[in-house]
Amino acid sequence: MSDPRVLILGGTTEARLLADALAATAPHVRVTTSLAGRVANPAARLAGNVRVGGFGGPDALAAWLRQQRIDVLVDATHPFAATISAHAARAAAATGIDHFALRRPGWPADPRDRRHPARSLADAAARLVVLGGRRVFLTTGRQGLAAFAGAELDGLHFLVRTVEPPEPPLPRSIHILLDRGPYTLEGETALLLEHRVDVLVTKDSGGPATAAKLTAARELGLPVVMIERPPAPDGVPEVPDVRAALTRLGFSPAAADTCP
C-alpha cells in the first residue's frame, strides 16, 4: 500500500498515542483523527490531521471515507460511544475498507471489591435507591445526568466530576467538580473522605488514568455501582492497546514505547 490513509475515530488517550506512534514510525501514512467536538479543549495536541464534528450518520461517514480515499478505519472512541461505533461498522462494511476497534480492556474485578453491576445509567440510579447510600460520587460524565435527577433520589447528595460543566436536568443536591485525570490514589482517597462519600457510581471505562478511584473505594470499603459497557458491533475485530493496533496496521510496535 502506497502512502496509506488512516482515519482514527478518537477522543481517547489511545487514539492520541496511536496517532503519535504512526507519526514516529510511519511518517508516510496520512493520519486523520476525528473528534466529536464534545470537549471544547482536548487534553493534548494530536499528531497528523484533525477533523472536529460529527459525520451525520453512517451513510455520510461512508461518503466521507470514499471522498478522502481512506484505506483503514480505526475506531478508538470511548468504550461507551456505542452510536459512533455502530456507524463506523456500517460505513466500513458499505465501503469495504479495513476496519478494527482499539478498545482498552475494562477494569478487572478484585475479590475485595463491593461491585454492583448496572446495565445502564437508569439501572445505576435504581440501584442507588436499594443500596441506601446518601452521598454519591458520580463519575459517569456530564451527559446523562438526568437519569439521577428523579424525585426518588432527592434525598441523596451527588458529587459530580466532569471535564466541562454539565447541563440540566441535574440532581437536586449536587456539587460539581471540574477536573481532568489522571488521578492518584492519594488524591482520590482524600476526595472521598473530604466529601464523606459512601457510594461510587462509574462506568467500566478501563484504563489507568481514572482507575485510582476504584482502589480508593476498595480500601475504604465503599460499594461501587459499575455500569457495564454496551455491546460492541458484531464482527468488528478488536485490539487492546496501541502496540497491538500498530501490529494490526503492519508497523513495528516499538514506536508505542517511544512516542510521547
Buried (B, 14 or more C-beta within 10 A) or exposed (E): EEEBBBBBBBBBBBBBBBBBBBBBBBEEBBBBBBBBEBBEEBEEEBBBBBBEEBBEEBEEBBBBBEEBEBBBBBBBBBBBBBBBBBBBBBBBBBBEBBBBBBBBEBBEEEEEBBBBBBEEBBBBBBBBEEBEBBBBBBBBBBEBBBBBBBEEBEEBBBBBBBBEEBEEEBBBBBEBEEEBBEBEBEBBBEBBEEBEBBBBBBBBBBBEBBBBBBBBBBEBEBBBBBBBBBEBBEEBEBBBBBBBBBBBBEBEBEBBEEBE
